[in-house]
């Protein structure tokens, strides 16, 4: 059965679902625990984490999983991370890190950013989200950008809906004979 990643789920849930999918098992958090996470503990810089059964009456020990964490810059490479309906710091015009910002990102992208697993860094007025070394599922960083409308509003440009077209242009294409 194919497994699709739902990035709105908690990181350990993603790992357990992937583990179950790859091994044809159906473990739950009541059955297993995750131990010894190392962001670069595997070969070639892979992340590693151990899974062990809580009830070790049948099986003992642990299995170590080596995997690549998902890169934030790759995840948002096509769409970027644009926000609107958030508070801004004046005069730098960068979004304020607060509950409203995190809720806006979750609403638009279903992405579970929080201040435990991600650092929010302001460098020269640019707000960047960076995955911490303790983040089990994600690595890398992504820049938060105000929506285009908010960027224009901050520059003092007003936006109006066009009431009519000024010009019409008709293009006729004739087949080659």
N, C-alpha and C positions, 0 to 999 in steps of 0.2 A: 504494500500500500504506500503510495507516495506521501511524503510529509511536506507540508508547506509551512513556512515560518511566519508567525504572526508576531511582529515586533512589538505589539501592544502588551504582550504577556511578560510577566517577570522573567528575569534572566535564567534563574534556576529551573523554572517551568519549561523554558525553551530547551535547556540541556536535557532534562528528563524526558521530554517528548521525543527529542532526537535520539536519545539512547534507546528508548522503547521501540522507536521506528526501525532503527538499524539492527536491533537484536530480537525483534519479534516478541518483546516482553510487554508486560503491562504493570510495571511498578508504579507506586504512588509515593508521595512524601511520607506516608505512614510506614512504608516498607524500607525506604533507603534514606541515607543522609549523605551530603556532600562534604568532603574534607580536603584540606591541604591545597587550596587554590594557589597556583603560581602563574602570574601573567606571562612569563617567558620561560617556564620550567620544562618545556619539551624540546625535542630536537628541532633545529632550524628556527628557533624562536617561537614555536607554537606554545599556546597556553596549555596548562594541565590542571586537572582536578580529579580527585578520587571519589568514587562512589562505593559505599559499603552498606550492607544489609543491617538493619537495626536488630533483627532477630537472627543471630548467628548460630542457631542450633543446627541448621542444615548446611549452610555455607559460611566459611570464615574468610577474613581478609578483605581486600578491596581491589577494585578495578580502577586503573588510572586511564583517563580519557585525555588524548592530545587533540587539540582543535585550534582553528583560527577564529579569533573573535571578529565580529562584524565591524568594519571600518565606517565610522560616521561620515567621513568625507565621501566615501563611495556610495553609501545609502542615499545621501542627499545630493549627489553629483548632478542628477538630471533636473531636480526640482528646486534645489536650494532650500533654505529655511527662512521663509518670510513670515513675519508676524504682523498682525494689526489688532486693534482693540486692546492695546497694552499701554502702560505708563512709560513715558520717556524722560530721560535726564536732559535738562536744558543747560548749557548750550551744545552739548556733544551729540544730542539726538540719538542716543543709544537706548534700547529698551531697558527698563528697570527689572532686575531679577526679583520677582515676587510671585505670589500665588497666581495672580492674574496672568502673568507671562507663561507659567508652566501649564495652566489650564488652556490658554490659547494654543500652545504647541500641541497639547494632547487633543484638543478639538480639531485642529487642522490636519495633523499628521498621525494621530493615534500613537504617538511616541511617548514612552514613560520617562521623560527626563525628571530627575529629582536632584536635590542638593547633597545626597549621600553618595551617589555613584558617579556624579558629574561635577566638575568645577566650572564655574562661570567666571571667565577672566576678561577684564576690560583692558585692552591695549590700544592706546591712542584713539579712544572713542569707539572702538570696534569691539562688540561683545562676542566672545567665542565660547562655545561649550566644549569642554575637554573631558573625555572619559578618564576616570581615575584608574590607578593600577589595581584597585580592588574590584573593578567592574568585571563581572564574569562573562558578560556577553558582548560588550562593545569596547572598541579602542578608537584612538584618533580624535579628531575635532571637527567642528562645523561652526561657521560664522552665522550669527543671527542677524537678519537684515529686516529693516522696516518694510512694510508693503510699499509698492510704488506710489500709491495715493498718499500715504503718510510721508514719504520722502519728498514729494512735491509740496505738500502742505507745510512741511518744515522749512522749505525754501521760499514760502510766501506766494506760491503759485496757486491760483484758484482753478478748479476744474468744473466745467459746465457741460451739460448734455447738449449735443448738437441738435438744433431744431429742424434743420433741413440740409440737404446736400446743396453745395454751391454749384457743382459741375457734374454733368453726366458724361461718360465717355463710352462709346460703343465700339467694340472691337469685333470685326467680322473676319472670320478665317475661311478662305477658299481652298478647296482641295487642288493639289497640283494635277495638271492635265498632261 
